Amino acid sequence: MLQYLVHNVHWPLLFMIIGTAVYQFSVYYVKLKKGNQIENFAKTYKKAFAYNPKWRSEALKILATVLLIYILFSILSALSVGSFYVFILTYVVYFMTALGIYMFFSSIGLLLAAFPLYKEGDSAVEVNLKVNIIFMAFGVSFIFLFFLIREQLLAFVSLVLLLGGIFGYFNIKRLVSKKERLKENGDQQEDDLIESDDNNPLSEKKEEQRGNPIEEVDHKPLFEKTVHPLLDRIGGAISHVLALLPLPVGNIIVTLIYWLIVRKRSDFLDHHGRQSLNFQISFTLYPLILVLIWYVVDKINSFLFAGAGADIFGILMGLVGFSFLIVFLVFFALTVIIATISALLGKRFKYPLSIKFFK
């Protein structure tokens, strides 16, 4: 079935359009029936057409893009039959099919979570958590169907739903816990920490400030300005630029040698050298860990799906790996560029997703 979709690109395009349209309609329907009862529903789905006054122009842009993709691949299919073209076409078809599946089942999950599974007082967070649980339930159901029918499209649907449900569920949990931590830190006011005591000099100082609101209070700036010599700023930038050397592991060794030479010159150089080293080592380990995970999953896949026809799981893992590689390279390059600019401006920079090997 999936091979048929690869050779007939118009069906994945049509399925993606239908899935997106059904999802937009379901959001609009929930808005009409339960939008006022579900807390933060409008804020959560503010990008949907239901809350976008310019939804007609946005829909036309999407349709024009889809039509352009269809025309492009129709021309390429008539001119090229190379392996690279086939790979890109397969990647695009699988992506469009996965997007259509995701949007279609998102609409089903949203309608189920907002109506039969809705409990009084549920916010948009609880509704979205239920949507992702429904995703996972559908994914498990399609796995059983796959073992009964042995249709590779069912395995593809189950993987999309399981991965989407698991990622969405834990991502929402992470965002909620982060928001709660920020809220707790923000609620700790200074008045709660200082007792209102007549003998407390801090309380007297606060009373004086309340009695004279016009009096200026000395505040420290949010970002402390630091002045560093030009050579230090250039040296800090070099620590980051070395990460772009096309030498696997060699760039880490070169950066380490450079850092050991210049770190005693100033704390600024020491900071940027350590940050660059931690980032490079971390982003060398991450792909190795993912390759190890891929190897284990591939062995499990070979054991479970032997004789099931096309290696749909292997194809999907290849597409996911290709997507990850593109995102990984772009993120790596952009982060290094930002760090280099920060060093040249005399600012300290901390890389995201970086393990502190050198503290």
C-alpha positions in Angstrom: 0.0 0.0 0.0 2.8 2.4 0.9 4.6 1.6 -2.3 1.4 2.5 -4.2 1.3 5.9 -2.4 4.9 6.6 -3.4 4.0 6.1 -7.1 0.7 8.1 -6.7 1.7 11.3 -4.9 -1.7 12.9 -5.3 -3.3 10.5 -2.7 -0.9 11.4 0.2 -1.5 15.1 -0.7 -5.3 14.6 -0.7 -5.1 12.7 2.5 -3.0 15.4 4.2 -5.5 18.1 3.0 -8.5 16.1 4.3 -6.8 15.4 7.6 -6.0 19.0 8.1 -9.5 20.1 7.2 -11.1 17.6 9.6 -8.8 18.8 12.4 -9.7 22.4 11.8 -13.4 21.6 11.7 -13.1 19.7 15.0 -11.4 22.6 16.7 -14.1 25.0 15.4 -16.9 22.6 16.6 -15.4 22.3 20.1 -15.0 26.1 20.2 -18.7 26.5 19.5 -19.9 23.8 22.0 -17.3 23.8 24.8 -14.9 26.6 24.1 -16.1 28.7 27.0 -16.1 25.7 29.5 -12.6 24.5 28.8 -10.1 26.8 30.5 -7.3 28.2 28.2 -8.8 26.5 25.1 -8.6 29.6 23.0 -5.0 30.2 24.1 -4.0 26.6 23.4 -5.6 26.6 19.9 -5.0 30.2 19.0 -3.2 29.2 15.7 -6.1 27.1 14.5 -8.4 28.6 11.8 -11.2 28.8 14.4 -9.4 31.7 16.2 -7.6 33.2 13.2 -9.5 36.0 11.5 -7.4 35.6 8.4 -8.1 31.9 8.1 -9.2 32.1 4.4 -6.0 33.6 3.2 -4.0 31.0 5.3 -6.0 28.2 3.8 -5.4 29.5 0.3 -1.6 29.7 1.0 -1.7 26.0 2.2 -3.6 24.9 -0.9 -1.2 26.9 -3.2 1.8 25.3 -1.5 0.3 21.8 -1.8 -0.5 22.4 -5.5 3.1 23.7 -6.1 4.5 20.5 -4.5 2.3 18.3 -6.6 3.4 20.2 -9.8 7.0 20.0 -8.8 7.1 16.3 -8.2 5.1 15.7 -11.4 7.8 17.5 -13.4 10.6 15.7 -11.5 9.0 12.3 -12.1 8.9 13.0 -15.8 12.6 14.1 -15.9 14.4 12.1 -13.3 14.4 8.5 -12.2 17.6 8.6 -10.1 17.9 7.0 -6.7 18.3 10.3 -4.9 15.0 11.5 -6.4 13.3 8.3 -5.4 14.6 8.7 -1.8 13.4 12.3 -1.5 10.0 11.5 -3.1 9.6 8.6 -0.6 10.6 10.9 2.3 8.0 13.5 1.2 5.2 11.0 0.7 5.8 9.3 4.1 5.9 12.7 5.7 2.6 13.8 4.1 1.0 10.5 5.0 2.1 10.8 8.6 0.9 14.4 8.8 -2.5 13.4 7.4 -2.7 10.5 9.9 -1.7 12.7 12.8 -4.2 15.5 12.0 -7.1 13.1 11.4 -6.6 11.2 14.6 -6.0 14.5 16.4 -9.5 15.6 15.5 -10.9 12.2 16.7 -9.0 12.5 20.0 -10.0 16.1 20.5 -13.7 15.3 20.0 -13.6 12.3 22.3 -11.6 14.3 25.0 -13.9 17.3 24.7 -17.3 15.5 24.8 -17.6 11.8 26.1 -14.4 11.9 28.1 -14.8 15.5 29.3 -15.0 16.1 33.1 -16.3 19.3 34.6 -13.5 21.7 35.2 -11.1 20.1 32.7 -8.7 22.7 31.3 -7.0 22.6 27.9 -4.0 20.8 29.4 -6.2 17.9 30.7 -8.0 17.7 27.3 -4.6 17.6 25.4 -3.3 14.9 27.8 -6.4 12.8 27.1 -5.9 13.4 23.3 -2.4 11.9 23.6 -3.6 9.0 25.6 -6.2 8.3 22.9 -3.4 8.5 20.4 -1.4 5.8 22.2 -4.6 3.6 22.6 -5.2 3.8 18.8 -1.5 3.0 18.2 -1.7 -0.2 20.2 -4.9 -1.1 18.4 -3.3 -0.8 15.0 -0.4 -2.9 16.2 -2.8 -5.8 16.9 -4.5 -5.2 13.5 -1.1 -5.3 11.8 -0.3 -8.7 13.4 -3.7 -10.0 12.1 -3.6 -8.6 8.6 0.1 -8.0 8.0 -0.5 -4.8 6.1 2.5 -2.5 6.3 0.4 0.6 6.2 -1.1 -0.4 9.6 2.4 -0.7 11.1 3.1 2.8 9.8 -0.1 4.2 11.3 0.6 2.6 14.7 4.1 4.0 14.8 3.0 7.5 13.9 0.3 7.4 16.6 2.5 5.9 19.3 5.4 8.2 18.7 3.1 11.3 18.5 1.1 10.3 21.6 4.2 9.5 23.7 6.1 12.6 22.7 3.0 14.9 23.1 2.1 13.5 26.5 5.5 13.8 28.1 6.1 17.2 26.4 2.9 18.6 28.0 3.9 17.2 31.4 7.3 18.8 31.0 5.8 22.2 30.2 3.3 22.0 33.0 6.0 21.2 35.6 8.2 24.0 34.3 5.3 26.4 34.5 4.5 25.3 38.1 8.2 25.8 39.1 8.2 29.3 37.6 5.0 30.2 39.3 6.3 28.9 42.7 9.4 31.0 42.3 7.4 34.1 41.3 5.0 33.8 44.2 7.8 34.1 46.8 7.5 37.8 47.5 10.0 39.6 49.7 7.2 40.5 52.1 6.8 36.8 52.9 10.4 36.4 53.7 10.8 39.4 56.0 8.8 39.4 59.1 6.9 42.6 60.0 8.6 43.3 63.2 9.2 46.6 64.8 12.8 45.7 65.7 13.6 44.5 62.2 15.6 47.2 60.3 14.6 45.8 57.0 10.9 46.2 57.8 11.6 49.8 58.7 13.3 50.4 55.4 10.4 48.9 53.5 7.9 51.1 55.4 10.0 54.2 54.5 9.9 53.2 50.8 6.1 52.7 51.0 5.7 56.1 52.6 7.8 57.8 49.9 7.0 56.2 46.6 8.7 58.9 44.6 12.1 58.1 46.1 14.4 56.4 43.6 15.6 52.9 44.6 18.9 51.7 43.3 18.3 48.7 41.1 20.9 46.5 39.6 20.6 46.0 35.8 19.1 42.7 34.6 22.2 42.0 32.5 25.5 43.2 34.0 27.6 45.0 31.4 31.2 43.7 31.3 34.1 45.2 29.4 36.7 42.8 28.0 39.8 43.6 25.9 39.4 43.1 22.2 42.0 40.2 22.2 40.0 38.4 24.8 36.8 38.7 22.8 38.5 37.5 19.7 40.0 34.6 21.6 36.6 33.7 23.0 35.2 33.7 19.5 37.9 31.4 18.3 37.0 28.8 20.9 33.6 28.6 19.3 34.7 28.8 15.7 37.0 25.7 16.2 33.8 23.7 16.7 33.1 24.1 12.9 36.3 22.4 11.8 35.5 19.5 9.6 37.5 17.1 11.8 35.4 14.5 13.6 36.7 14.4 17.2 39.7 16.4 16.0 37.9 19.7 16.6 37.4 18.7 20.2 41.2 18.0 20.6 42.1 21.3 18.9 39.7 23.2 21.1 41.0 21.4 24.2 44.6 22.3 23.4 43.6 25.9 22.6 41.6 26.2 25.9 44.5 24.8 28.0 46.8 27.5 26.4 44.6 30.6 26.9 42.4 29.7 29.9 44.8 31.3 32.4 44.8 34.6 30.5 41.3 35.6 31.8 38.1 34.2 33.2 36.4 35.3 30.0 38.5 33.0 27.8 38.2 30.2 30.4 34.4 30.5 30.3 34.1 30.4 26.5 36.6 27.6 26.1 34.8 25.4 28.7 31.4 26.1 27.1 32.6 25.2 23.6 34.3 22.0 24.9 31.2 20.9 26.8 29.0 21.6 23.8 31.2 19.8 21.3 31.6 16.7 23.5 27.9 16.6 24.2 26.9 16.9 20.6 29.4 14.2 19.6 27.9 11.8 22.2 24.2 12.4 21.3 24.5 10.9 17.8 26.5 7.9 19.1 23.8 7.2 21.7 21.0 7.5 19.0 22.9 5.2 16.7 23.2 2.6 19.5 19.4 2.9 20.2 18.7 2.6 16.5 20.8 -0.6 16.3 18.9 -2.2 19.3 15.5 -1.2 17.8 16.5 -2.5 14.4 17.4 -5.9 15.9 14.0 -5.9 17.7 12.3 -4.9 14.4 14.0 -7.8 12.5 12.8 -10.2 15.1 9.2 -9.1 15.4 8.4 -8.2 11.8 10.4 -10.8 9.9 8.5 -11.9 6.8 6.0 -9.0 6.9 6.9 -7.6 3.5 8.7 -4.3 3.2 10.7 -3.2 6.1 8.4 -0.3 6.9 10.0 0.3 10.4 13.4 0.4 8.9 12.3 2.9 6.3 10.6 5.1 8.9 13.7 5.0 11.1 15.8 6.0 8.2 13.5 9.0 7.5 13.5 10.0 11.1 17.3 9.7 11.2 17.6 11.8 8.0 15.3 14.5 9.5 17.2 14.5 12.8 20.5 14.9 10.9 19.3 18.0 9.1 17.9 19.6 12.3 21.0 18.6 14.2 23.4 20.2 11.7 21.3 23.4 11.4 21.0 23.7 15.2 24.7 23.0 15.8 25.8 25.7 13.2 23.4 28.3 14.4 24.2 27.8 18.1 28.0 28.1 17.3 27.4 31.3 15.3 25.3 32.8 18.2 28.0 31.9 20.7 30.7 33.4 18.5 28.8 36.7 18.2 28.2 36.8 21.9 32.0 36.4 22.6 32.8 39.2 20.1 30.3 41.4 21.9 32.0 40.7 25.3 29.1 38.6 26.7 29.1 35.2 28.3 27.2 32.5 26.6 25.9 29.1 27.8 25.0 26.4 25.2 21.6 24.7 25.5 21.5 20.9 25.9 25.1 20.8 26.9 26.5 18.5 29.6 29.0 20.1 32.0 32.0 17.9 31.6 34.3 20.8 32.4 33.0 22.9 35.3 
